[in-house]
Amino acid sequence: MTMKELCEYSEGARRTRNNVHLELVRLQYGEIRCFTAKESAKVEIKQKSVFRKGKTHAFTRLWNHRNVPIV
């Protein structure tokens, strides 16, 4: 078996497994459909959040005791 034949075989096997899985899903849950506008509005998607770092206690007030002038 050459590399080209192996690639064709693996691609065909992958498509066959995918089709079998889709048929099982269709039998179990019915036809696949997209969300309606009302359904997609209800879905809450959390995005990446960035928290501020420079204004916390560890960056400011913790080290203020070192800012005392030398007498």
PDB file of N, CA, C, O and CB in Angstrom:
ATOM      1  N   MET A   1       0.851  -1.172   0.000  1.00  0.00           N
ATOM      2  CA  MET A   1       0.000   0.000   0.000  1.00  0.00           C
ATOM      3  C   MET A   1       0.896   1.235   0.000  1.00  0.00           C
ATOM      4  O   MET A   1       1.768   1.385   0.856  1.00  0.00           O
ATOM      5  CB  MET A   1      -0.968  -0.002   1.224  1.00  0.00           C
ATOM      6  N   THR A   2       0.669   2.110  -0.969  1.00  0.00           N
ATOM      7  CA  THR A   2       1.484   3.322  -1.048  1.00  0.00           C
ATOM      8  C   THR A   2       0.918   4.384  -0.113  1.00  0.00           C
ATOM      9  O   THR A   2      -0.165   4.228   0.450  1.00  0.00           O
ATOM     10  CB  THR A   2       1.544   3.854  -2.503  1.00  0.00           C
ATOM     11  N   MET A   3       1.664   5.450   0.035  1.00  0.00           N
ATOM     12  CA  MET A   3       1.244   6.533   0.919  1.00  0.00           C
ATOM     13  C   MET A   3      -0.033   7.197   0.394  1.00  0.00           C
ATOM     14  O   MET A   3      -0.913   7.575   1.168  1.00  0.00           O
ATOM     15  CB  MET A   3       2.369   7.574   1.063  1.00  0.00           C
ATOM     16  N   LYS A   4      -0.117   7.333  -0.931  1.00  0.00           N
ATOM     17  CA  LYS A   4      -1.305   7.945  -1.523  1.00  0.00           C
ATOM     18  C   LYS A   4      -2.545   7.089  -1.257  1.00  0.00           C
ATOM     19  O   LYS A   4      -3.601   7.619  -0.912  1.00  0.00           O
ATOM     20  CB  LYS A   4      -1.108   8.144  -3.037  1.00  0.00           C
ATOM     21  N   GLU A   5      -2.423   5.784  -1.415  1.00  0.00           N
ATOM     22  CA  GLU A   5      -3.541   4.886  -1.136  1.00  0.00           C
ATOM     23  C   GLU A   5      -3.920   4.916   0.338  1.00  0.00           C
ATOM     24  O   GLU A   5      -5.100   4.872   0.685  1.00  0.00           O
ATOM     25  CB  GLU A   5      -3.194   3.461  -1.556  1.00  0.00           C
ATOM     26  N   LEU A   6      -2.918   4.990   1.194  1.00  0.00           N
ATOM     27  CA  LEU A   6      -3.179   5.045   2.630  1.00  0.00           C
ATOM     28  C   LEU A   6      -3.921   6.316   3.010  1.00  0.00           C
ATOM     29  O   LEU A   6      -4.832   6.286   3.837  1.00  0.00           O
ATOM     30  CB  LEU A   6      -1.874   4.951   3.411  1.00  0.00           C
ATOM     31  N   CYS A   7      -3.531   7.433   2.405  1.00  0.00           N
ATOM     32  CA  CYS A   7      -4.226   8.696   2.685  1.00  0.00           C
ATOM     33  C   CYS A   7      -5.673   8.644   2.214  1.00  0.00           C
ATOM     34  O   CYS A   7      -6.572   9.113   2.912  1.00  0.00           O
ATOM     35  CB  CYS A   7      -3.500   9.867   2.012  1.00  0.00           C
ATOM     36  N   GLU A   8      -5.902   8.073   1.026  1.00  0.00           N
ATOM     37  CA  GLU A   8      -7.267   7.938   0.515  1.00  0.00           C
ATOM     38  C   GLU A   8      -8.089   7.012   1.408  1.00  0.00           C
ATOM     39  O   GLU A   8      -9.259   7.283   1.677  1.00  0.00           O
ATOM     40  CB  GLU A   8      -7.251   7.407  -0.930  1.00  0.00           C
ATOM     41  N   TYR A   9      -7.479   5.921   1.867  1.00  0.00           N
ATOM     42  CA  TYR A   9      -8.179   4.979   2.737  1.00  0.00           C
ATOM     43  C   TYR A   9      -8.552   5.639   4.065  1.00  0.00           C
ATOM     44  O   TYR A   9      -9.680   5.491   4.537  1.00  0.00           O
ATOM     45  CB  TYR A   9      -7.312   3.735   2.987  1.00  0.00           C
ATOM     46  N   SER A  10      -7.615   6.362   4.665  1.00  0.00           N
ATOM     47  CA  SER A  10      -7.894   6.986   5.960  1.00  0.00           C
ATOM     48  C   SER A  10      -8.944   8.085   5.819  1.00  0.00           C
ATOM     49  O   SER A  10      -9.776   8.261   6.709  1.00  0.00           O
ATOM     50  CB  SER A  10      -6.605   7.560   6.569  1.00  0.00           C
ATOM     51  N   GLU A  11      -8.912   8.823   4.714  1.00  0.00           N
ATOM     52  CA  GLU A  11      -9.923   9.856   4.483  1.00  0.00           C
ATOM     53  C   GLU A  11     -11.306   9.222   4.317  1.00  0.00           C
ATOM     54  O   GLU A  11     -12.289   9.724   4.861  1.00  0.00           O
ATOM     55  CB  GLU A  11      -9.565  10.697   3.236  1.00  0.00           C
ATOM     56  N   GLY A  12     -11.382   8.122   3.567  1.00  0.00           N
ATOM     57  CA  GLY A  12     -12.652   7.427   3.389  1.00  0.00           C
ATOM     58  C   GLY A  12     -13.172   6.838   4.689  1.00  0.00           C
ATOM     59  O   GLY A  12     -14.371   6.897   4.962  1.00  0.00           O
ATOM     60  N   ALA A  13     -12.281   6.270   5.492  1.00  0.00           N
ATOM     61  CA  ALA A  13     -12.690   5.713   6.783  1.00  0.00           C
ATOM     62  C   ALA A  13     -13.195   6.814   7.711  1.00  0.00           C
ATOM     63  O   ALA A  13     -14.163   6.611   8.444  1.00  0.00           O
ATOM     64  CB  ALA A  13     -11.521   4.960   7.440  1.00  0.00           C
ATOM     65  N   ARG A  14     -12.552   7.965   7.685  1.00  0.00           N
ATOM     66  CA  ARG A  14     -12.979   9.089   8.523  1.00  0.00           C
ATOM     67  C   ARG A  14     -14.367   9.565   8.109  1.00  0.00           C
ATOM     68  O   ARG A  14     -15.218   9.824   8.960  1.00  0.00           O
ATOM     69  CB  ARG A  14     -11.966  10.252   8.432  1.00  0.00           C
ATOM     70  N   ARG A  15     -14.596   9.681   6.795  1.00  0.00           N
ATOM     71  CA  ARG A  15     -15.907  10.115   6.312  1.00  0.00           C
ATOM     72  C   ARG A  15     -16.992   9.091   6.658  1.00  0.00           C
ATOM     73  O   ARG A  15     -18.114   9.466   6.998  1.00  0.00           O
ATOM     74  CB  ARG A  15     -15.863  10.346   4.794  1.00  0.00           C
ATOM     75  N   THR A  16     -16.664   7.814   6.573  1.00  0.00           N
ATOM     76  CA  THR A  16     -17.624   6.767   6.921  1.00  0.00           C
ATOM     77  C   THR A  16     -17.998   6.844   8.402  1.00  0.00           C
ATOM     78  O   THR A  16     -19.175   6.761   8.752  1.00  0.00           O
ATOM     79  CB  THR A  16     -17.049   5.378   6.590  1.00  0.00           C
ATOM     80  N   ARG A  17     -16.998   7.003   9.270  1.00  0.00           N
ATOM     81  CA  ARG A  17     -17.277   7.131  10.711  1.00  0.00           C
ATOM     82  C   ARG A  17     -18.128   8.369  10.985  1.00  0.00           C
ATOM     83  O   ARG A  17     -19.029   8.335  11.822  1.00  0.00           O
ATOM     84  CB  ARG A  17     -15.958   7.204  11.519  1.00  0.00           C
ATOM     85  N   ASN A  18     -17.839   9.455  10.281  1.00  0.00           N
ATOM     86  CA  ASN A  18     -18.592  10.687  10.474  1.00  0.00           C
ATOM     87  C   ASN A  18     -20.047  10.502  10.051  1.00  0.00           C
ATOM     88  O   ASN A  18     -20.959  10.950  10.747  1.00  0.00           O
ATOM     89  CB  ASN A  18     -17.949  11.835   9.687  1.00  0.00           C
ATOM     90  N   ASN A  19     -20.266   9.843   8.909  1.00  0.00           N
ATOM     91  CA  ASN A  19     -21.633   9.631   8.429  1.00  0.00           C
ATOM     92  C   ASN A  19     -22.418   8.729   9.367  1.00  0.00           C
ATOM     93  O   ASN A  19     -23.599   8.980   9.612  1.00  0.00           O
ATOM     94  CB  ASN A  19     -21.617   9.031   7.028  1.00  0.00           C
ATOM     95  N   VAL A  20     -21.793   7.686   9.897  1.00  0.00           N
ATOM     96  CA  VAL A  20     -22.467   6.796  10.846  1.00  0.00           C
ATOM     97  C   VAL A  20     -22.852   7.571  12.104  1.00  0.00           C
ATOM     98  O   VAL A  20     -23.953   7.406  12.629  1.00  0.00           O
ATOM     99  CB  VAL A  20     -21.562   5.590  11.210  1.00  0.00           C
ATOM    100  N   HIS A  21     -21.959   8.400  12.573  1.00  0.00           N
ATOM    101  CA  HIS A  21     -22.242   9.193  13.769  1.00  0.00           C
ATOM    102  C   HIS A  21     -23.398  10.164  13.520  1.00  0.00           C
ATOM    103  O   HIS A  21     -24.275  10.316  14.370  1.00  0.00           O
ATOM    104  CB  HIS A  21     -20.986   9.965  14.208  1.00  0.00           C
ATOM    105  N   LEU A  22     -23.401  10.826  12.350  1.00  0.00           N
ATOM    106  CA  LEU A  22     -24.477  11.761  12.048  1.00  0.00           C
ATOM    107  C   LEU A  22     -25.825  11.054  11.975  1.00  0.00           C
ATOM    108  O   LEU A  22     -26.831  11.593  12.436  1.00  0.00           O
ATOM    109  CB  LEU A  22     -24.195  12.482  10.738  1.00  0.00           C
ATOM    110  N   GLU A  23     -25.856   9.860  11.404  1.00  0.00           N
ATOM    111  CA  GLU A  23     -27.108   9.112  11.345  1.00  0.00           C
ATOM    112  C   GLU A  23     -27.597   8.734  12.746  1.00  0.00           C
ATOM    113  O   GLU A  23     -28.795   8.801  13.022  1.00  0.00           O
ATOM    114  CB  GLU A  23     -26.932   7.851  10.492  1.00  0.00           C
ATOM    115  N   LEU A  24     -26.684   8.341  13.622  1.00  0.00           N
ATOM    116  CA  LEU A  24     -27.076   8.014  14.994  1.00  0.00           C
ATOM    117  C   LEU A  24     -27.628   9.236  15.715  1.00  0.00           C
ATOM    118  O   LEU A  24     -28.600   9.133  16.464  1.00  0.00           O
ATOM    119  CB  LEU A  24     -25.887   7.445  15.768  1.00  0.00           C
ATOM    120  N   VAL A  25     -27.019  10.376  15.494  1.00  0.00           N
ATOM    121  CA  VAL A  25     -27.495  11.608  16.131  1.00  0.00           C
ATOM    122  C   VAL A  25     -28.866  11.979  15.588  1.00  0.00           C
ATOM    123  O   VAL A  25     -29.747  12.379  16.348  1.00  0.00           O
ATOM    124  CB  VAL A  25     -26.497  12.766  15.906  1.00  0.00           C
ATOM    125  N   ARG A  26     -29.052  11.849  14.280  1.00  0.00           N
ATOM    126  CA  ARG A  26     -30.358  12.168  13.687  1.00  0.00           C
ATOM    127  C   ARG A  26     -31.449  11.249  14.211  1.00  0.00           C
ATOM    128  O   ARG A  26     -32.571  11.694  14.454  1.00  0.00           O
ATOM    129  CB  ARG A  26     -30.290  12.072  12.165  1.00  0.00           C
ATOM    130  N   LEU A  27     -31.133   9.976  14.385  1.00  0.00           N
ATOM    131  CA  LEU A  27     -32.127   9.051  14.915  1.00  0.00           C
ATOM    132  C   LEU A  27     -32.473   9.364  16.364  1.00  0.00           C
ATOM    133  O   LEU A  27     -33.627   9.242  16.774  1.00  0.00           O
ATOM    134  CB  LEU A  27     -31.626   7.624  14.802  1.00  0.00           C
ATOM    135  N   GLN A  28     -31.477   9.766  17.130  1.00  0.00           N
ATOM    136  CA  GLN A  28     -31.696  10.006  18.554  1.00  0.00           C
ATOM    137  C   GLN A  28     -32.351  11.361  18.824  1.00  0.00           C
ATOM    138  O   GLN A  28     -33.259  11.446  19.651  1.00  0.00           O
ATOM    139  CB  GLN A  28     -30.379   9.918  19.299  1.00  0.00           C
ATOM    140  N   TYR A  29     -31.906  12.427  18.138  1.00  0.00           N
ATOM    141  CA  TYR A  29     -32.363  13.782  18.459  1.00  0.00           C
ATOM    142  C   TYR A  29     -33.213  14.419  17.374  1.00  0.00           C
ATOM    143  O   TYR A  29     -33.727  15.518  17.580  1.00  0.00           O
ATOM    144  CB  TYR A  29     -31.188  14.655  18.726  1.00  0.00           C
ATOM    145  N   GLY A  30     -33.379  13.783  16.245  1.00  0.00           N
ATOM    146  CA  GLY A  30     -34.135  14.391  15.161  1.00  0.00           C
ATOM    147  C   GLY A  30     -33.201  15.188  14.256  1.00  0.00           C
ATOM    148  O   GLY A  30     -31.978  15.112  14.373  1.00  0.00           O
ATOM    149  N   GLU A  31     -33.799  15.943  13.363  1.00  0.00           N
ATOM    150  CA  GLU A  31     -33.011  16.699  12.387  1.00  0.00           C
ATOM    151  C   GLU A  31     -32.236  17.818  13.070  1.00  0.00           C
ATOM    152  O   GLU A  31     -32.734  18.446  14.004  1.00  0.00           O
ATOM    153  CB  GLU A  31     -33.920  17.278  11.292  1.00  0.00           C
ATOM    154  N   ILE A  32     -31.036  18.060  12.608  1.00  0.00           N
ATOM    155  CA  ILE A  32     -30.179  19.102  13.180  1.00  0.00           C
ATOM    156  C   ILE A  32     -30.595  20.452  12.613  1.00  0.00           C
ATOM    157  O   ILE A  32     -30.768  20.589  11.402  1.00  0.00           O
ATOM    158  CB  ILE A  32     -28.673  18.819  12.885  1.00  0.00           C
ATOM    159  N   ARG A  33     -30.757  21.449  13.475  1.00  0.00           N
ATOM    160  CA  ARG A  33     -31.113  22.781  13.011  1.00  0.00           C
ATOM    161  C   ARG A  33     -30.333  23.821  13.806  1.00  0.00           C
ATOM    162  O   ARG A  33     -29.796  23.523  14.872  1.00  0.00           O
ATOM    163  CB  ARG A  33     -32.634  23.022  13.139  1.00  0.00           C
ATOM    164  N   CYS A  34     -30.275  25.030  13.285  1.00  0.00           N
ATOM    165  CA  CYS A  34     -29.555  26.126  13.952  1.00  0.00           C
ATOM    166  C   CYS A  34     -30.451  26.767  15.003  1.00  0.00           C
ATOM    167  O   CYS A  34     -31.658  26.532  15.044  1.00  0.00           O
ATOM    168  CB  CYS A  34     -29.085  27.189  12.922  1.00  0.00           C
ATOM    169  N   PHE A  35     -29.827  27.585  15.855  1.00  0.00           N
ATOM    170  CA  PHE A  35     -30.585  28.362  16.826  1.00  0.00           C
ATOM    171  C   PHE A  35     -31.422  29.419  16.119  1.00  0.00           C
ATOM    172  O   PHE A  35     -31.026  29.949  15.081  1.00  0.00           O
ATOM    173  CB  PHE A  35     -29.643  29.018  17.848  1.00  0.00           C
ATOM    174  N   THR A  36     -32.581  29.719  16.690  1.00  0.00           N
ATOM    175  CA  THR A  36     -33.339  30.876  16.212  1.00  0.00           C
ATOM    176  C   THR A  36     -32.730  32.119  16.850  1.00  0.00           C
ATOM    177  O   THR A  36     -31.868  32.014  17.722  1.00  0.00           O
ATOM    178  CB  THR A  36     -34.874  30.748  16.554  1.00  0.00           C
ATOM    179  N   ALA A  37     -33.174  33.285  16.422  1.00  0.00           N
ATOM    180  CA  ALA A  37     -32.645  34.535  16.974  1.00  0.00           C
ATOM    181  C   ALA A  37     -32.966  34.639  18.468  1.00  0.00           C
ATOM    182  O   ALA A  37     -32.152  35.125  19.253  1.00  0.00           O
ATOM    183  CB  ALA A  37     -33.227  35.753  16.215  1.00  0.00           C
ATOM    184  N   LYS A  38     -34.159  34.177  18.849  1.00  0.00           N
ATOM    185  CA  LYS A  38     -34.559  34.238  20.258  1.00  0.00           C
ATOM    186  C   LYS A  38     -33.714  33.291  21.108  1.00  0.00           C
ATOM    187  O   LYS A  38     -33.322  33.640  22.222  1.00  0.00           O
ATOM    188  CB  LYS A  38     -36.051  33.891  20.408  1.00  0.00           C
ATOM    189  N   GLU A  39     -33.432  32.092  20.585  1.00  0.00           N
ATOM    190  CA  GLU A  39     -32.612  31.124  21.315  1.00  0.00           C
ATOM    191  C   GLU A  39     -31.169  31.590  21.432  1.00  0.00           C
ATOM    192  O   GLU A  39     -30.549  31.439  22.485  1.00  0.00           O
ATOM    193  CB  GLU A  39     -32.661  29.764  20.629  1.00  0.00           C
ATOM    194  N   SER A  40     -30.633  32.157  20.357  1.00  0.00           N
ATOM    195  CA  SER A  40     -29.237  32.605  20.410  1.00  0.00           C
ATOM    196  C   SER A  40     -29.070  33.812  21.320  1.00  0.00           C
ATOM    197  O   SER A  40     -27.980  34.025  21.851  1.00  0.00           O
ATOM    198  CB  SER A  40     -28.734  32.942  19.009  1.00  0.00           C
ATOM    199  N   ALA A  41     -30.118  34.608  21.515  1.00  0.00           N
ATOM    200  CA  ALA A  41     -30.035  35.740  22.437  1.00  0.00           C
ATOM    201  C   ALA A  41     -29.975  35.260  23.887  1.00  0.00           C
ATOM    202  O   ALA A  41     -29.431  35.957  24.744  1.00  0.00           O
ATOM    203  CB  ALA A  41     -31.234  36.680  22.238  1.00  0.00           C
ATOM    204  N   LYS A  42     -30.527  34.084  24.168  1.00  0.00           N
ATOM    205  CA  LYS A  42     -30.519  33.559  25.532  1.00  0.00           C
ATOM    206  C   LYS A  42     -29.178  32.949  25.935  1.00  0.00           C
ATOM    207  O   LYS A  42     -28.892  32.809  27.124  1.00  0.00           O
ATOM    208  CB  LYS A  42     -31.601  32.526  25.682  1.00  0.00           C
ATOM    209  N   VAL A  43     -28.362  32.590  24.955  1.00  0.00           N
ATOM    210  CA  VAL A  43     -27.090  31.943  25.245  1.00  0.00           C
ATOM    211  C   VAL A  43     -26.104  32.984  25.733  1.00  0.00           C
ATOM    212  O   VAL A  43     -25.869  33.987  25.059  1.00  0.00           O
ATOM    213  CB  VAL A  43     -26.542  31.206  24.002  1.00  0.00           C
ATOM    214  N   GLU A  44     -25.524  32.752  26.902  1.00  0.00           N
ATOM    215  CA  GLU A  44     -24.557  33.692  27.471  1.00  0.00           C
ATOM    216  C   GLU A  44     -23.150  33.190  27.174  1.00  0.00           C
ATOM    217  O   GLU A  44     -22.793  32.068  27.536  1.00  0.00           O
ATOM    218  CB  GLU A  44     -24.772  33.865  29.008  1.00  0.00           C
ATOM    219  N   ILE A  45     -22.364  34.017  26.522  1.00  0.00           N
ATOM    220  CA  ILE A  45     -21.006  33.653  26.148  1.00  0.00           C
ATOM    221  C   ILE A  45     -20.050  34.507  26.965  1.00  0.00           C
ATOM    222  O   ILE A  45     -20.074  35.735  26.879  1.00  0.00           O
ATOM    223  CB  ILE A  45     -20.764  33.839  24.614  1.00  0.00           C
ATOM    224  N   LYS A  46     -19.207  33.850  27.759  1.00  0.00           N
ATOM    225  CA  LYS A  46     -18.224  34.582  28.552  1.00  0.00           C
ATOM    226  C   LYS A  46     -16.966  34.748  27.728  1.00  0.00           C
ATOM    227  O   LYS A  46     -16.457  33.788  27.148  1.00  0.00           O
ATOM    228  CB  LYS A  46     -17.919  33.856  29.889  1.00  0.00           C
ATOM    229  N   GLN A  47     -16.473  35.963  27.681  1.00  0.00           N
ATOM    230  CA  GLN A  47     -15.275  36.254  26.912  1.00  0.00           C
ATOM    231  C   GLN A  47     -14.095  36.406  27.842  1.00  0.00           C
ATOM    232  O   GLN A  47     -14.248  36.453  29.062  1.00  0.00           O
ATOM    233  CB  GLN A  47     -15.459  37.514  26.066  1.00  0.00           C
ATOM    234  N   LYS A  48     -12.933  36.482  27.263  1.00  0.00           N
ATOM    235  CA  LYS A  48     -11.720  36.642  28.054  1.00  0.00           C
ATOM    236  C   LYS A  48     -11.775  37.978  28.777  1.00  0.00           C
ATOM    237  O   LYS A  48     -12.126  38.999  28.185  1.00  0.00           O
ATOM    238  CB  LYS A  48     -10.453  36.546  27.163  1.00  0.00           C
ATOM    239  N   SER A  49     -11.428  37.970  30.055  1.00  0.00           N
ATOM    240  CA  SER A  49     -11.444  39.206  30.820  1.00  0.00           C
ATOM    241  C   SER A  49     -10.032  39.517  31.300  1.00  0.00           C
ATOM    242  O   SER A  49      -9.240  38.619  31.587  1.00  0.00           O
ATOM    243  CB  SER A  49     -12.424  39.107  32.015  1.00  0.00           C
ATOM    244  N   VAL A  50      -9.743  40.792  31.377  1.00  0.00           N
ATOM    245  CA  VAL A  50      -8.436  41.254  31.822  1.00  0.00           C
ATOM    246  C   VAL A  50      -8.665  42.070  33.093  1.00  0.00           C
ATOM    247  O   VAL A  50      -9.471  43.000  33.108  1.00  0.00           O
ATOM    248  CB  VAL A  50      -7.700  42.102  30.705  1.00  0.00           C
ATOM    249  N   PHE A  51      -7.962  41.720  34.134  1.00  0.00           N
ATOM    250  CA  PHE A  51      -8.114  42.420  35.397  1.00  0.00           C
ATOM    251  C   PHE A  51      -6.973  43.420  35.565  1.00  0.00           C
ATOM    252  O   PHE A  51      -5.846  43.165  35.139  1.00  0.00           O
ATOM    253  CB  PHE A  51      -8.150  41.421  36.578  1.00  0.00           C
ATOM    254  N   ARG A  52      -7.269  44.548  36.182  1.00  0.00           N
ATOM    255  CA  ARG A  52      -6.232  45.545  36.375  1.00  0.00           C
ATOM    256  C   ARG A  52      -5.242  45.058  37.415  1.00  0.00           C
ATOM    257  O   ARG A  52      -5.609  44.373  38.369  1.00  0.00           O
ATOM    258  CB  ARG A  52      -6.839  46.892  36.792  1.00  0.00           C
ATOM    259  N   LYS A  53      -3.989  45.417  37.221  1.00  0.00           N
ATOM    260  CA  LYS A  53      -2.946  44.941  38.116  1.00  0.00           C
ATOM    261  C   LYS A  53      -2.317  46.065  38.917  1.00  0.00           C
ATOM    262  O   LYS A  53      -1.894  45.837  40.051  1.00  0.00           O
ATOM    263  CB  LYS A  53      -1.886  44.221  37.335  1.00  0.00           C
ATOM    264  N   GLY A  54      -2.240  47.256  38.377  1.00  0.00           N
ATOM    265  CA  GLY A  54      -1.456  48.320  38.993  1.00  0.00           C
ATOM    266  C   GLY A  54      -2.081  49.009  40.170  1.00  0.00           C
ATOM    267  O   GLY A  54      -1.384  49.752  40.862  1.00  0.00           O
ATOM    268  N   LYS A  55      -3.347  48.813  40.443  1.00  0.00           N
ATOM    269  CA  LYS A  55      -4.013  49.561  41.507  1.00  0.00           C
ATOM    270  C   LYS A  55      -4.379  48.684  42.702  1.00  0.00           C
ATOM    271  O   LYS A  55      -5.206  49.090  43.518  1.00  0.00           O
ATOM    272  CB  LYS A  55      -5.258  50.222  40.967  1.00  0.00           C
ATOM    273  N   THR A  56      -3.805  47.523  42.828  1.00  0.00           N
ATOM    274  CA  THR A  56      -4.142  46.655  43.946  1.00  0.00           C
ATOM    275  C   THR A  56      -3.298  46.993  45.171  1.00  0.00           C
ATOM    276  O   THR A  56      -2.323  47.738  45.074  1.00  0.00           O
ATOM    277  CB  THR A  56      -3.950  45.189  43.559  1.00  0.00           C
ATOM    278  N   HIS A  57      -3.667  46.456  46.293  1.00  0.00           N
ATOM    279  CA  HIS A  57      -2.968  46.704  47.552  1.00  0.00           C
ATOM    280  C   HIS A  57      -1.503  46.277  47.458  1.00  0.00           C
ATOM    281  O   HIS A  57      -0.625  46.963  47.982  1.00  0.00           O
ATOM    282  CB  HIS A  57      -3.663  45.963  48.703  1.00  0.00           C
ATOM    283  N   ALA A  58      -1.237  45.167  46.806  1.00  0.00           N
ATOM    284  CA  ALA A  58       0.127  44.641  46.733  1.00  0.00           C
ATOM    285  C   ALA A  58       1.052  45.570  45.945  1.00  0.00           C
ATOM    286  O   ALA A  58       2.265  45.555  46.157  1.00  0.00           O
ATOM    287  CB  ALA A  58       0.120  43.254  46.095  1.00  0.00           C
ATOM    288  N   PHE A  59       0.496  46.377  45.042  1.00  0.00           N
ATOM    289  CA  PHE A  59       1.334  47.247  44.229  1.00  0.00           C
ATOM    290  C   PHE A  59       1.440  48.656  44.804  1.00  0.00           C
ATOM    291  O   PHE A  59       2.324  49.410  44.396  1.00  0.00           O
ATOM    292  CB  PHE A  59       0.794  47.310  42.823  1.00  0.00           C
ATOM    293  N   THR A  60       0.563  49.038  45.741  1.00  0.00           N
ATOM    294  CA  THR A  60       0.576  50.426  46.221  1.00  0.00           C
ATOM    295  C   THR A  60       0.759  50.504  47.732  1.00  0.00           C
ATOM    296  O   THR A  60       1.866  50.763  48.203  1.00  0.00           O
ATOM    297  CB  THR A  60      -0.716  51.132  45.823  1.00  0.00           C
ATOM    298  N   ARG A  61      -0.290  50.287  48.488  1.00  0.00           N
ATOM    299  CA  ARG A  61      -0.274  50.554  49.926  1.00  0.00           C
ATOM    300  C   ARG A  61       0.627  49.617  50.714  1.00  0.00           C
ATOM    301  O   ARG A  61       1.076  49.978  51.802  1.00  0.00           O
ATOM    302  CB  ARG A  61      -1.662  50.464  50.466  1.00  0.00           C
ATOM    303  N   LEU A  62       0.900  48.449  50.209  1.00  0.00           N
ATOM    304  CA  LEU A  62       1.729  47.495  50.936  1.00  0.00           C
ATOM    305  C   LEU A  62       3.133  48.039  51.164  1.00  0.00           C
ATOM    306  O   LEU A  62       3.743  47.757  52.195  1.00  0.00           O
ATOM    307  CB  LEU A  62       1.797  46.175  50.183  1.00  0.00           C
ATOM    308  N   TRP A  63       3.655  48.817  50.213  1.00  0.00           N
ATOM    309  CA  TRP A  63       5.045  49.285  50.297  1.00  0.00           C
ATOM    310  C   TRP A  63       5.140  50.747  50.719  1.00  0.00           C
ATOM    311  O   TRP A  63       6.227  51.321  50.649  1.00  0.00           O
ATOM    312  CB  TRP A  63       5.739  49.096  48.959  1.00  0.00           C
ATOM    313  N   ASN A  64       4.044  51.375  51.155  1.00  0.00           N
ATOM    314  CA  ASN A  64       4.093  52.781  51.527  1.00  0.00           C
ATOM    315  C   ASN A  64       4.956  53.059  52.743  1.00  0.00           C
ATOM    316  O   ASN A  64       5.438  54.180  52.903  1.00  0.00           O
ATOM    317  CB  ASN A  64       2.718  53.277  51.781  1.00  0.00           C
ATOM    318  N   HIS A  65       5.168  52.070  53.607  1.00  0.00           N
ATOM    319  CA  HIS A  65       5.985  52.300  54.788  1.00  0.00           C
ATOM    320  C   HIS A  65       7.437  52.602  54.406  1.00  0.00           C
ATOM    321  O   HIS A  65       8.186  53.130  55.228  1.00  0.00           O
ATOM    322  CB  HIS A  65       5.923  51.085  55.717  1.00  0.00           C
ATOM    323  N   ARG A  66       7.840  52.286  53.204  1.00  0.00           N
ATOM    324  CA  ARG A  66       9.197  52.588  52.755  1.00  0.00           C
ATOM    325  C   ARG A  66       9.329  54.010  52.198  1.00  0.00           C
ATOM    326  O   ARG A  66      10.439  54.466  51.925  1.00  0.00           O
ATOM    327  CB  ARG A  66       9.621  51.584  51.700  1.00  0.00           C
ATOM    328  N   ASN A  67       8.196  54.716  52.027  1.00  0.00           N
ATOM    329  CA  ASN A  67       8.229  56.053  51.479  1.00  0.00           C
ATOM    330  C   ASN A  67       8.418  57.132  52.543  1.00  0.00           C
ATOM    331  O   ASN A  67       8.337  58.322  52.235  1.00  0.00           O
ATOM    332  CB  ASN A  67       6.972  56.310  50.720  1.00  0.00           C
ATOM    333  N   VAL A  68       8.667  56.732  53.786  1.00  0.00           N
ATOM    334  CA  VAL A  68       8.870  57.700  54.863  1.00  0.00           C
ATOM    335  C   VAL A  68      10.230  58.360  54.682  1.00  0.00           C
ATOM    336  O   VAL A  68      11.234  57.676  54.487  1.00  0.00           O
ATOM    337  CB  VAL A  68       8.767  57.018  56.262  1.00  0.00           C
ATOM    338  N   PRO A  69      10.265  59.694  54.746  1.00  0.00           N
ATOM    339  CA  PRO A  69      11.562  60.371  54.566  1.00  0.00           C
ATOM    340  C   PRO A  69      12.516  60.063  55.726  1.00  0.00           C
ATOM    341  O   PRO A  69      12.087  59.898  56.868  1.00  0.00           O
ATOM    342  CB  PRO A  69      11.358  61.899  54.448  1.00  0.00           C
ATOM    343  N   ILE A  70      13.793  59.989  55.420  1.00  0.00           N
ATOM    344  CA  ILE A  70      14.807  59.719  56.443  1.00  0.00           C
ATOM    345  C   ILE A  70      15.042  60.995  57.237  1.00  0.00           C
ATOM    346  O   ILE A  70      15.234  62.066  56.661  1.00  0.00           O
ATOM    347  CB  ILE A  70      16.142  59.205  55.803  1.00  0.00           C
ATOM    348  N   VAL A  71      15.027  60.877  58.572  1.00  0.00           N
ATOM    349  CA  VAL A  71      15.174  62.045  59.447  1.00  0.00           C
ATOM    350  C   VAL A  71      16.629  62.266  59.796  1.00  0.00           C
ATOM    351  O   VAL A  71      16.954  63.203  60.525  1.00  0.00           O
ATOM    352  CB  VAL A  71      14.346  61.877  60.727  1.00  0.00           C
TER     353      VAL A  71
END
